[in-house]
Amino acid sequence: MIFLYDRDCGFCQRSAEALVRLAPGVDVRPAGLRHHAIFRAGGEDHLGHRAIGRALATAGRNLPVRLLGRIFGTPVLDPVFSTAYRLIAGQRHRLSRLVGEPACRVPGQ
């Protein structure tokens, strides 16, 4: 189980650190990504909010964390989480500064 995040994004780095605490069984690694986080397990890739949800559901440190991950994968809520992920990803260069990390490259550059 591998979770890949954008190595050039301070907000992504901070988020990955939180994932390590919440899902200690996941191998979290920086990568040269531009659009989505990726969770690889069992020969499948999951992207964006689904990647976060799968990582938490699969390797969450306790039942509440695993349940949260399952909620991220609920089909009826998929449009909400997908929209939220896109909005956050689109502003991650600004969010990096808010969490005290170096700003990442502006998406599309």
Phi, psi and omega in degrees: 000119182232135174245123181250136178227165183290113183292342183263015185237116180297320178297319179297319178300313180297319178294321178296323177297321177294320179297321178302320179289322184279330183225073186297345180277357182265136175277103184264124185225144173285149179209167178275071181260153179241335189236313188224146166292155181229134173243122181248124177202140176057033178078009180241148173251134175240138187245153171060228181296331177293326177296314179297313180300315179297319180298315180292316182294324183279318189230019179303145186290342178206175185300314179302322179292318178296322177294320176302316177300321178293324177298320178301334182263005180291121184305321183293333179265357183306315179298324180293310182292325178296315178297315180299316180299314180297319179297315180294315180299325180290341181245013186297331177295326176281320181296329179302316179295323181295329180264011175077024179249159176300143179294141177272173179295150179289131180307140180092357179254000000 
